[in-house]
């Protein structure tokens, strides 16, 4: 009884220390709850002690199974399999509960302690044993001399679910160890928000779970229920604390911005000087759209960061702030003149955010950039923002660019306006002079549907091109994706003749090369193209589409001639890589077998992945199957507006 009394007194003192800064009524209520839990544990312990005094020593009546299991734990200690603790608990009854407590005394490692303390959840179905288990875990988590036991007991409490909420609250209130609080606080975030005291707000701000997205969202919802200047001060103090984790600072920043206790501009500006690159990046993202001025020096430093997301965020912040800050506007135009490849994914978007005539002119100039990534990103930025002011600037560039670059400009004009007036300035200018004043760019989906309809009409005209295995090649932006797996070394079938493998005659790959040479030769002069071969891996001629010219055609044909058949069939990666070039309008895919290599070989997985890769660009996929009918290739062609052919 003296030990039990000391335990209760210790719990009360611990709770009192935690409540020193709380209001009187809230502190007394919390302390009473803590003491009530401790007294309940004391009563149960007293009952057990009385039973022991009346009978034999504890454990002497254990079943043979329990004795052997506990003996194994005592013998093997931390090397014992974790299932042994579940087996002890599965015996059931008060003897099993006491046996599990006795077995834990032999353990030292936190992994084995976790398994042992979590095994107490097996007693949750018996009301008496459940309460005794929860009280025991709380007592260990609050006062065990070894920290590993405290942490593992806290995890064991969490394993009980909702039944452990009162005990978890008592643990959160009764301990000063931050690691134990962080283990216990997750399940009771909502309950702390409902209590709503200043102490609860501090607990959530300092210790609320932030590692998983679901945890962060739950914590943020809870914190949005608090109000008051004191709460705001605690929130800001952790946000600017360089010792706090990136995840916590960013999660709390979102809470502050959702319900700021003062102007957020000064806080965001301060965070731009943080030592944490992830915090700086989030501050840059959130400062976009504000009216803050004078940040160009700070943004220049972020442009030199080694953290790529920070660089992208800084470029986009320049574009957003340029509307009101002349210094940011000038810095952005200077970046556009540099044509830096490392800004390819963000510079066009930043110019579109700026939106001034000078920024749009720089953006339109990037459309015909030789670097495929930069030019494609510029076109995407124009088509996603759809600025009317870009139309006359693009028209003016048609006659200023070589024919291959003018084709890129004309393609953007078609998708921006929904009309096709060719690739020369004169027809486009005549249309713009007559209708430009009242014209509003259509939605992207409308313009894209009109573009697809034009392609369909062109494909129906058999005089357009000789084609690839009989499928007309009429698009301006084409990728040929060719199977070179080992089976492509099989002799090609000829009508009315069957030939064994290894006999004289062209192989399937030889015929594919011949078809490819003809298709490349018949491409329109304005076309851009690429060639990709796949076996177990993927080998591309170029990283992106190249303009057709005499030199590029010769180089492509040398690449094609050097290919040989070997390996498996990685159809998925080859097709997704071809679609990764956002300028591609049509893919011509040839294969003679089922996929056998790559991340996906099942048809359903490949179809789903290709849908995701082609969702925005809507490239047509034409499929040629050699030697067999392919349900996969047929589905790919049907879903993506292409033709399907089976050949010998």
C-alpha positions as CSV (number, residue, x, y, z in Angstrom):
1,X,0.0,0.0,0.0
2,X,2.9,2.4,0.7
3,X,4.3,1.9,-2.8
4,X,0.8,2.4,-4.3
5,X,0.3,5.6,-2.4
6,X,3.7,6.9,-3.6
7,X,2.6,6.1,-7.2
8,X,-0.6,8.1,-6.8
9,X,1.3,11.0,-5.2
10,X,3.9,10.9,-7.9
11,X,1.2,11.1,-10.6
12,X,-0.5,14.0,-8.9
13,X,2.8,15.9,-8.5
14,X,3.7,15.3,-12.2
15,X,0.2,16.5,-13.2
16,X,0.5,19.5,-11.0
17,X,3.8,20.5,-12.6
18,X,2.2,20.2,-16.1
19,X,-0.7,22.4,-15.0
20,X,1.4,25.1,-13.4
21,X,0.6,27.5,-16.3
22,X,-3.0,26.5,-16.9
23,X,-6.1,28.2,-15.6
24,X,-7.1,27.1,-12.1
25,X,-10.3,25.3,-13.1
26,X,-8.9,23.5,-16.1
27,X,-5.8,22.5,-14.2
28,X,-7.8,21.0,-11.3
29,X,-10.1,19.2,-13.7
30,X,-7.2,17.7,-15.6
31,X,-5.4,16.7,-12.4
32,X,-8.5,15.1,-11.1
33,X,-8.8,13.0,-14.2
34,X,-5.2,11.9,-13.9
35,X,-5.6,11.0,-10.2
36,X,-8.8,9.1,-11.0
37,X,-7.0,6.9,-13.5
38,X,-4.2,6.3,-11.0
39,X,-6.6,5.4,-8.2
40,X,-8.4,3.0,-10.5
41,X,-5.0,1.3,-11.2
42,X,-4.3,1.3,-7.4
43,X,-7.6,-0.4,-6.7
44,X,-7.0,-3.1,-9.2
45,X,-3.4,-3.6,-7.9
46,X,-4.8,-3.8,-4.4
47,X,-7.2,-6.5,-5.4
48,X,-4.5,-8.5,-7.1
49,X,-2.2,-8.1,-4.1
50,X,-5.0,-9.3,-1.8
51,X,-5.4,-12.4,-3.9
52,X,-1.7,-13.1,-3.9
53,X,-1.6,-12.8,-0.1
54,X,-4.4,-15.4,0.2
55,X,-2.8,-17.9,-2.2
56,X,0.5,-19.1,-3.5
57,X,3.1,-16.8,-5.0
58,X,2.2,-15.0,-8.2
59,X,2.8,-17.2,-11.2
60,X,3.0,-20.5,-9.3
61,X,-0.4,-21.5,-10.8
62,X,0.5,-20.5,-14.4
63,X,-0.5,-23.1,-17.0
64,X,2.4,-25.2,-18.4
65,X,2.1,-23.2,-21.7
66,X,2.5,-19.8,-19.9
67,X,5.4,-21.1,-17.9
68,X,7.3,-22.4,-21.0
69,X,6.6,-19.2,-22.9
70,X,7.8,-16.9,-20.1
71,X,10.8,-19.1,-19.6
72,X,11.7,-18.8,-23.3
73,X,11.5,-15.0,-23.1
74,X,13.7,-15.0,-20.0
75,X,16.2,-17.3,-21.8
76,X,16.3,-15.6,-25.2
77,X,15.5,-12.0,-24.1
78,X,15.5,-9.5,-27.0
79,X,16.2,-12.3,-29.5
80,X,12.8,-14.0,-28.8
81,X,10.4,-13.8,-31.8
82,X,7.8,-11.1,-31.3
83,X,4.9,-13.6,-31.9
84,X,5.7,-15.1,-28.5
85,X,4.2,-12.1,-26.7
86,X,1.0,-12.5,-28.7
87,X,0.9,-16.2,-27.8
88,X,1.2,-15.4,-24.1
89,X,-1.7,-12.9,-24.4
90,X,-3.7,-15.3,-26.4
91,X,-3.9,-17.7,-23.5
92,X,-6.2,-15.2,-21.9
93,X,-7.2,-14.4,-18.3
94,X,-5.5,-12.7,-15.4
95,X,-2.7,-15.3,-15.4
96,X,-1.8,-14.4,-18.9
97,X,-1.8,-10.7,-18.1
98,X,0.5,-11.2,-15.2
99,X,2.7,-13.6,-17.3
100,X,3.1,-10.9,-19.9
101,X,4.1,-8.3,-17.3
102,X,6.6,-10.7,-15.9
103,X,8.1,-11.6,-19.3
104,X,8.7,-7.9,-20.1
105,X,11.2,-7.6,-17.2
106,X,13.7,-9.6,-19.2
107,X,13.7,-7.2,-22.2
108,X,16.0,-4.3,-23.0
109,X,15.6,-3.6,-26.8
110,X,12.9,-1.1,-27.9
111,X,11.8,-3.3,-30.8
112,X,11.0,-6.3,-28.5
113,X,9.5,-4.0,-25.9
114,X,7.2,-2.5,-28.6
115,X,6.0,-6.0,-29.5
116,X,5.5,-7.0,-25.8
117,X,3.6,-3.8,-24.8
118,X,1.4,-3.9,-27.9
119,X,0.4,-7.5,-27.1
120,X,-1.6,-6.1,-24.2
121,X,-4.3,-5.1,-26.7
122,X,-5.4,-8.7,-26.7
123,X,-7.0,-8.1,-23.3
124,X,-9.2,-5.3,-24.7
125,X,-12.2,-7.6,-25.0
126,X,-12.4,-8.3,-21.3
127,X,-13.6,-5.1,-19.4
128,X,-11.7,-5.9,-16.2
129,X,-8.5,-7.0,-17.9
130,X,-8.7,-4.2,-20.4
131,X,-8.8,-1.5,-17.6
132,X,-6.0,-3.3,-15.8
133,X,-3.9,-3.4,-18.9
134,X,-4.5,0.3,-19.7
135,X,-3.7,1.4,-16.2
136,X,-0.5,-0.6,-16.2
137,X,0.6,0.8,-19.5
138,X,-0.1,4.3,-18.3
139,X,1.9,3.7,-15.1
140,X,4.9,2.5,-17.1
141,X,4.7,5.3,-19.6
142,X,4.6,7.9,-16.9
143,X,7.2,6.6,-14.4
144,X,9.3,3.7,-15.6
145,X,13.0,4.4,-14.9
146,X,14.0,3.2,-18.4
147,X,13.0,5.6,-21.2
148,X,12.6,2.7,-23.7
149,X,9.9,1.2,-21.6
150,X,8.0,4.6,-21.4
151,X,8.1,5.0,-25.2
152,X,7.0,1.4,-25.9
153,X,4.2,1.6,-23.3
154,X,3.0,4.7,-25.0
155,X,2.9,2.8,-28.3
156,X,1.0,0.0,-26.5
157,X,-1.6,2.4,-25.3
158,X,-2.1,3.8,-28.9
159,X,-2.7,0.2,-30.1
160,X,-5.9,0.0,-28.0
161,X,-7.6,2.6,-30.1
162,X,-10.5,4.7,-28.8
163,X,-10.6,2.7,-25.5
164,X,-7.3,4.2,-24.6
165,X,-8.2,7.9,-25.2
166,X,-8.6,8.8,-21.5
167,X,-5.3,7.2,-20.7
168,X,-3.5,8.8,-23.6
169,X,-4.9,12.2,-22.5
170,X,-3.6,11.5,-19.0
171,X,-0.2,10.5,-20.4
172,X,0.0,13.7,-22.6
173,X,-0.9,15.8,-19.5
174,X,1.3,14.0,-17.1
175,X,4.7,13.6,-18.8
176,X,7.3,16.2,-19.7
177,X,9.1,14.0,-22.2
178,X,8.5,15.3,-25.7
179,X,9.2,11.9,-27.3
180,X,6.6,10.2,-25.2
181,X,4.1,13.0,-25.8
182,X,4.6,12.8,-29.6
183,X,3.9,9.0,-29.5
184,X,0.7,9.5,-27.5
185,X,-0.8,12.6,-28.9
186,X,-1.7,11.4,-32.4
187,X,-5.0,9.6,-31.5
188,X,-6.2,12.4,-29.2
189,X,-5.5,15.5,-31.4
190,X,-9.3,16.0,-31.8
191,X,-9.9,15.7,-28.1
192,X,-7.3,18.3,-27.2
193,X,-8.9,20.6,-29.7
194,X,-12.3,20.1,-28.1
195,X,-10.9,20.9,-24.7
196,X,-9.5,24.0,-26.2
197,X,-7.2,25.4,-23.5
198,X,-4.1,27.4,-24.0
199,X,-2.1,24.4,-22.8
200,X,-3.7,22.1,-25.3
201,X,-2.8,24.6,-28.1
202,X,0.8,24.5,-27.0
203,X,0.8,20.7,-26.9
204,X,-0.5,20.5,-30.5
205,X,1.8,23.2,-31.9
206,X,4.9,21.6,-30.3
207,X,4.1,17.9,-30.5
208,X,1.2,17.3,-32.9
209,X,2.0,14.6,-35.6
210,X,3.2,16.0,-38.9
211,X,5.1,13.2,-40.8
212,X,2.2,11.7,-42.7
213,X,-0.1,13.8,-44.9
214,X,-3.2,12.5,-43.1
215,X,-1.7,13.4,-39.8
216,X,-0.8,16.9,-41.0
217,X,-4.3,17.5,-42.2
218,X,-5.9,16.3,-38.9
219,X,-3.5,18.5,-36.9
220,X,-4.2,21.5,-39.1
221,X,-8.0,21.1,-38.8
222,X,-7.6,20.9,-35.0
223,X,-5.4,24.0,-34.7
224,X,-7.8,26.0,-36.8
225,X,-10.3,25.7,-33.9
226,X,-8.0,27.8,-31.6
227,X,-8.0,31.6,-31.5
228,X,-6.3,34.4,-29.6
229,X,-3.1,36.4,-29.6
230,X,-1.3,34.0,-27.3
231,X,-2.0,31.0,-29.6
232,X,-0.8,33.0,-32.6
233,X,2.4,33.9,-30.8
234,X,3.1,30.3,-30.0
235,X,2.4,29.3,-33.6
236,X,4.7,31.9,-35.0
237,X,7.5,31.1,-32.5
238,X,7.6,27.5,-33.8
239,X,7.3,28.5,-37.5
240,X,10.5,30.6,-37.2
241,X,12.4,28.2,-34.9
242,X,15.3,26.8,-36.9
243,X,15.5,23.8,-34.5
244,X,12.0,22.6,-35.4
245,X,11.6,20.1,-38.2
246,X,10.8,21.2,-41.8
247,X,7.5,19.3,-41.7
248,X,6.3,21.0,-38.5
249,X,7.3,24.5,-39.6
250,X,5.6,24.1,-43.0
251,X,2.4,22.5,-41.5
252,X,2.1,25.3,-39.0
253,X,2.8,28.0,-41.7
254,X,-0.3,26.7,-43.6
255,X,-2.4,27.0,-40.4
256,X,-1.1,30.6,-39.9
257,X,-1.8,31.6,-43.5
258,X,-5.3,30.1,-43.3
259,X,-6.2,32.2,-40.3
260,X,-3.5,34.8,-39.7
261,X,-3.3,36.6,-36.4
262,X,-1.5,39.5,-38.1
263,X,-0.3,40.4,-41.6
264,X,1.5,37.4,-43.1
265,X,3.9,39.4,-45.3
266,X,6.5,40.0,-42.6
267,X,6.5,36.4,-41.5
268,X,6.9,35.1,-45.1
269,X,9.7,37.6,-45.8
270,X,11.5,36.5,-42.6
271,X,11.2,32.9,-43.7
272,X,13.0,33.7,-46.9
273,X,16.1,34.0,-44.7
274,X,15.7,30.6,-43.1
275,X,18.5,28.1,-43.1
276,X,16.0,25.4,-44.1
277,X,15.7,25.3,-47.9
278,X,12.3,23.5,-47.7
279,X,10.9,26.3,-45.5
280,X,12.3,28.9,-47.9
281,X,10.7,27.1,-50.8
282,X,7.3,27.1,-49.1
283,X,7.6,30.8,-48.3
284,X,8.4,31.5,-51.9
285,X,5.4,29.5,-53.0
286,X,3.1,31.4,-50.7
287,X,4.5,34.9,-51.3
288,X,3.3,34.6,-54.9
289,X,0.2,36.8,-55.5
290,X,1.0,39.1,-52.6
291,X,1.9,42.8,-52.9
292,X,5.3,42.5,-51.2
293,X,8.0,44.6,-52.9
294,X,11.8,44.8,-52.6
295,X,12.5,41.1,-52.6
296,X,14.5,40.8,-55.8
297,X,17.8,40.5,-53.8
298,X,16.4,37.6,-51.7
299,X,15.0,36.0,-54.9
300,X,18.4,36.2,-56.6
301,X,20.0,34.2,-53.7
302,X,17.3,31.6,-54.1
303,X,18.0,31.3,-57.8
304,X,21.5,30.2,-56.9
305,X,20.2,27.5,-54.5
306,X,21.2,23.9,-54.9
307,X,17.7,22.9,-54.0
308,X,15.9,22.6,-57.3
309,X,12.3,23.2,-55.9
310,X,13.6,26.4,-54.4
311,X,15.0,27.6,-57.7
312,X,11.6,26.9,-59.4
313,X,9.7,28.6,-56.7
314,X,12.0,31.7,-56.9
315,X,11.5,32.0,-60.7
316,X,7.7,31.7,-60.3
317,X,7.8,34.3,-57.5
318,X,9.6,36.7,-59.8
319,X,6.8,36.3,-62.4
320,X,4.1,36.8,-59.8
321,X,5.7,39.8,-58.1
322,X,6.7,41.4,-61.4
323,X,3.2,42.9,-61.9
324,X,3.9,45.3,-59.1
325,X,7.6,45.3,-58.7
326,X,9.7,46.7,-61.6
327,X,12.9,45.2,-60.3
328,X,11.4,41.7,-60.4
329,X,10.1,42.4,-63.9
330,X,13.6,43.3,-65.1
331,X,15.2,40.3,-63.4
332,X,12.7,38.0,-65.1
333,X,13.3,39.4,-68.6
334,X,17.1,39.0,-68.0
335,X,16.5,35.4,-67.2
336,X,14.5,35.0,-70.4
337,X,17.4,36.4,-72.4
338,X,19.8,33.9,-70.9
339,X,17.7,31.0,-72.1
340,X,19.0,28.9,-69.2
341,X,18.1,25.2,-69.6
342,X,17.8,24.7,-65.9
343,X,14.8,27.1,-65.9
344,X,13.0,25.3,-68.7
345,X,10.1,24.0,-66.6
346,X,9.4,27.3,-64.8
347,X,10.6,30.3,-66.8
348,X,7.8,30.2,-69.4
349,X,5.2,29.9,-66.6
350,X,6.8,32.9,-64.8
351,X,6.6,35.0,-68.0
352,X,2.9,34.1,-68.3
353,X,2.3,35.1,-64.7
354,X,4.0,38.5,-65.4
355,X,1.6,38.9,-68.4
356,X,3.1,42.2,-69.6
357,X,3.6,42.8,-73.3
358,X,7.4,42.5,-72.9
359,X,7.0,39.2,-70.9
360,X,4.6,37.8,-73.5
361,X,7.0,38.7,-76.3
362,X,9.8,36.9,-74.5
363,X,7.5,33.9,-74.0
364,X,6.5,33.7,-77.6
365,X,10.1,33.9,-78.7
366,X,10.8,30.8,-76.6
367,X,8.2,28.7,-78.5
368,X,10.6,28.2,-81.4
369,X,13.6,27.7,-79.1
370,X,16.0,24.9,-80.3
371,X,16.0,23.3,-76.8
372,X,13.0,21.0,-77.0
373,X,12.1,21.2,-73.3
374,X,12.2,25.0,-73.2
375,X,10.1,25.4,-76.3
376,X,7.6,22.8,-75.2
377,X,7.2,24.5,-71.8
378,X,6.7,27.8,-73.5
379,X,3.9,26.4,-75.6
380,X,2.3,24.7,-72.6
381,X,2.4,28.0,-70.7
382,X,0.7,29.9,-73.4
383,X,-1.9,27.2,-73.9
384,X,-2.7,26.9,-70.2
385,X,-3.0,30.6,-69.5
386,X,-4.4,31.4,-73.0
387,X,-3.5,35.2,-73.1
388,X,-5.1,37.0,-76.1
389,X,-2.1,39.3,-76.2
390,X,0.1,36.4,-77.3
391,X,-1.8,35.9,-80.6
392,X,-0.4,38.9,-82.6
393,X,3.0,38.3,-81.2
394,X,3.0,34.7,-82.4
395,X,1.7,35.8,-85.8
396,X,4.5,38.2,-86.1
397,X,7.0,35.4,-85.6
398,X,5.7,33.2,-88.3
399,X,7.8,34.9,-91.1
400,X,10.7,35.7,-88.8
401,X,11.4,32.0,-88.1
402,X,12.8,29.2,-90.3
403,X,10.2,26.8,-91.6
404,X,10.7,24.2,-88.9
405,X,10.4,26.7,-86.1
406,X,7.5,28.4,-87.8
407,X,5.7,25.1,-87.6
408,X,6.0,25.2,-83.9
409,X,4.6,28.7,-83.7
410,X,1.7,27.7,-86.0
411,X,0.9,24.7,-83.9
412,X,0.6,26.8,-80.8
413,X,-1.6,29.3,-82.7
414,X,-3.9,26.5,-83.8
415,X,-4.4,25.2,-80.3
416,X,-4.7,28.8,-78.9
417,X,-7.3,30.0,-81.4
418,X,-9.0,26.9,-82.7
419,X,-8.3,28.0,-86.3
420,X,-5.8,26.8,-88.9
421,X,-4.5,29.5,-91.2
422,X,-1.4,27.8,-92.3
423,X,2.3,28.6,-91.5
424,X,2.7,32.0,-93.1
425,X,2.0,35.4,-91.7
426,X,-0.2,36.7,-94.4
427,X,-3.4,34.6,-93.8
428,X,-3.1,34.8,-90.0
429,X,-2.7,38.6,-90.2
430,X,-5.7,39.0,-92.5
431,X,-7.8,37.0,-90.0
432,X,-6.5,38.9,-87.0
433,X,-7.1,42.3,-88.6
434,X,-10.7,41.3,-89.4
435,X,-11.7,39.5,-86.2
436,X,-9.0,40.1,-83.5
437,X,-10.7,43.0,-81.8
438,X,-13.7,40.9,-80.8
439,X,-12.0,37.5,-80.6
440,X,-11.7,35.6,-77.3
441,X,-9.5,32.5,-77.2
442,X,-11.7,29.4,-76.7
443,X,-11.3,26.9,-73.9
444,X,-8.4,24.5,-74.3
445,X,-10.7,21.5,-74.7
446,X,-12.6,23.2,-77.5
447,X,-9.5,24.1,-79.4
448,X,-8.0,20.6,-78.9
449,X,-11.2,19.0,-80.2
450,X,-11.0,21.2,-83.3
451,X,-7.3,20.2,-83.8
452,X,-8.1,16.5,-83.5
453,X,-10.9,16.9,-86.1
454,X,-8.5,18.4,-88.5
455,X,-6.1,15.5,-88.0
456,X,-8.8,13.0,-88.7
457,X,-9.7,14.7,-92.0
458,X,-6.1,14.7,-93.0
459,X,-5.7,11.0,-92.1
460,X,-8.7,10.2,-94.3
461,X,-6.9,11.6,-97.4
462,X,-4.8,8.7,-98.9
463,X,-2.7,11.1,-100.9
464,X,-1.1,12.7,-97.9
465,X,1.7,10.1,-97.4
466,X,2.7,6.6,-98.2
467,X,2.6,5.8,-94.5
468,X,4.0,3.2,-92.1
469,X,2.7,-0.3,-92.6
470,X,-0.2,1.3,-94.6
471,X,-1.1,3.8,-91.9
472,X,-0.9,7.4,-93.2
473,X,1.7,9.6,-91.5
474,X,0.1,13.0,-91.7
475,X,1.0,14.6,-88.3
476,X,3.8,17.2,-87.9
477,X,5.2,15.7,-84.6
478,X,5.8,12.0,-84.8
479,X,7.5,9.3,-82.7
480,X,8.2,5.8,-84.1
481,X,8.5,3.2,-81.4
482,X,9.9,-0.1,-82.7
483,X,10.2,-3.5,-81.0
484,X,13.8,-5.0,-81.3
485,X,13.3,-7.9,-78.9
486,X,14.8,-11.3,-79.7
487,X,11.7,-12.5,-81.4
488,X,12.0,-9.7,-84.1
489,X,14.9,-11.8,-85.5
490,X,12.3,-14.3,-86.7
491,X,12.0,-14.4,-90.6
492,X,9.1,-12.2,-91.8
493,X,6.1,-14.0,-93.1
494,X,5.2,-13.5,-96.8
495,X,1.7,-14.2,-98.2
496,X,1.4,-17.9,-99.2
497,X,4.8,-18.9,-97.9
498,X,5.9,-20.3,-94.5
499,X,9.6,-20.2,-93.5
500,X,11.4,-21.6,-90.5
501,X,13.4,-19.5,-88.2
502,X,17.0,-19.1,-89.4
503,X,16.2,-19.6,-93.1
504,X,17.2,-17.0,-95.7
505,X,15.1,-13.9,-96.1
506,X,14.4,-10.6,-94.3
507,X,13.5,-10.8,-90.6
508,X,10.7,-8.9,-89.0
509,X,13.2,-6.3,-87.9
510,X,14.5,-6.0,-91.4
511,X,11.0,-5.3,-92.7
512,X,10.4,-2.8,-89.9
513,X,13.6,-0.9,-90.8
514,X,12.5,-0.8,-94.4
515,X,9.1,0.6,-93.5
516,X,10.8,3.1,-91.2
517,X,13.1,4.4,-93.9
518,X,10.1,5.0,-96.2
519,X,8.1,6.7,-93.5
520,X,11.0,9.1,-92.5
521,X,11.6,9.9,-96.2
522,X,7.9,10.8,-96.8
523,X,7.6,13.0,-93.7
524,X,6.5,16.6,-94.5
525,X,9.3,19.1,-94.7
526,X,7.9,20.9,-91.6
527,X,7.8,17.7,-89.5
528,X,9.7,16.9,-86.4
529,X,10.3,13.2,-85.5
530,X,12.1,10.8,-83.2
531,X,12.8,7.1,-83.3
532,X,12.8,4.8,-80.2
533,X,13.7,1.1,-80.1
534,X,12.9,-1.2,-77.2
535,X,13.9,-4.6,-76.0
536,X,14.4,-5.1,-72.2
537,X,15.3,-1.4,-72.1
538,X,14.7,1.7,-74.3
539,X,17.1,3.4,-76.8
540,X,16.1,6.7,-78.3
541,X,17.7,8.4,-81.3
542,X,17.2,11.8,-79.7
543,X,16.0,13.1,-76.3
544,X,13.2,15.0,-78.0
545,X,11.7,15.6,-81.5
546,X,14.2,16.8,-84.1
547,X,13.3,18.9,-87.2
548,X,13.4,17.0,-90.5
549,X,16.3,17.9,-92.7
550,X,18.7,16.1,-95.0
551,X,21.3,15.8,-92.2
552,X,18.8,14.7,-89.5
553,X,17.2,12.1,-91.9
554,X,20.7,10.6,-92.7
555,X,21.6,10.5,-89.0
556,X,18.3,8.8,-88.1
557,X,18.7,6.2,-90.8
558,X,22.2,5.4,-89.6
559,X,20.8,4.9,-86.1
560,X,18.1,2.6,-87.5
561,X,20.5,0.5,-89.6
562,X,22.7,-0.2,-86.5
563,X,19.9,-1.7,-84.4
564,X,19.8,-5.5,-83.8
565,X,17.2,-7.9,-82.3
566,X,17.8,-9.2,-78.7
567,X,16.3,-9.2,-75.2
568,X,12.8,-8.9,-73.8
569,X,9.9,-6.6,-74.6
570,X,9.6,-3.5,-72.5
571,X,6.7,-1.9,-74.3
572,X,5.5,0.2,-71.4
573,X,8.7,2.2,-70.9
574,X,9.2,2.8,-74.6
575,X,5.7,4.2,-75.1
576,X,5.7,6.3,-71.9
577,X,9.1,7.8,-72.9
578,X,7.8,8.7,-76.3
579,X,4.8,10.4,-74.8
580,X,7.0,12.2,-72.3
581,X,7.9,14.7,-75.2
582,X,4.9,17.0,-74.9
583,X,5.2,18.0,-78.6
584,X,4.4,14.5,-79.9
585,X,1.1,14.4,-81.8
586,X,1.2,10.8,-83.0
587,X,3.0,7.6,-82.0
588,X,3.5,4.7,-84.3
589,X,4.1,1.6,-82.2
590,X,5.2,-1.7,-83.6
591,X,5.6,-5.0,-81.7
592,X,5.5,-8.7,-82.3
593,X,4.8,-10.1,-78.8
594,X,3.4,-9.6,-75.4
595,X,5.3,-7.4,-72.9
596,X,7.8,-9.3,-70.8
597,X,10.0,-6.6,-69.2
598,X,9.7,-3.3,-67.5
599,X,7.6,-2.1,-64.5
600,X,4.3,-3.2,-66.1
601,X,3.7,-6.3,-68.2
602,X,0.0,-6.8,-67.5
603,X,-2.3,-5.2,-70.1
604,X,-4.5,-3.4,-67.6
605,X,-1.5,-1.8,-65.9
606,X,0.0,-0.6,-69.2
607,X,-3.3,0.8,-70.4
608,X,-3.8,2.7,-67.1
609,X,-0.3,4.1,-67.2
610,X,-0.5,5.2,-70.8
611,X,-3.8,7.0,-70.1
612,X,-2.1,9.0,-67.4
613,X,0.9,9.8,-69.6
614,X,-1.3,10.9,-72.6
615,X,-4.1,12.7,-70.6
616,X,-3.0,16.2,-71.4
617,X,-1.4,16.0,-74.9
618,X,-3.9,13.6,-76.4
619,X,-1.4,12.2,-78.9
620,X,-2.8,9.5,-81.3
621,X,-1.3,6.1,-80.9
622,X,-1.3,3.9,-84.0
623,X,-0.4,0.2,-83.3
624,X,1.0,-2.5,-85.6
625,X,1.1,-6.1,-84.4
626,X,3.3,-8.6,-86.2
627,X,2.4,-12.2,-86.4
628,X,-0.5,-12.3,-84.0
629,X,-3.6,-10.4,-83.0
630,X,-2.8,-8.3,-79.9
631,X,-5.7,-7.3,-77.6
632,X,-3.3,-4.8,-75.8
633,X,-2.3,-3.0,-79.0
634,X,-5.9,-3.0,-80.3
635,X,-7.0,-1.3,-77.0
636,X,-4.2,1.2,-77.1
637,X,-5.1,2.3,-80.6
638,X,-8.9,2.4,-79.8
639,X,-8.4,4.4,-76.6
640,X,-6.1,7.0,-78.1
641,X,-7.7,7.6,-81.5
642,X,-5.3,5.6,-83.6
643,X,-5.4,2.8,-86.1
644,X,-4.7,-0.9,-85.4
645,X,-3.1,-3.2,-88.0
646,X,-2.1,-6.8,-87.8
647,X,0.7,-7.8,-90.3
648,X,2.7,-10.9,-91.1
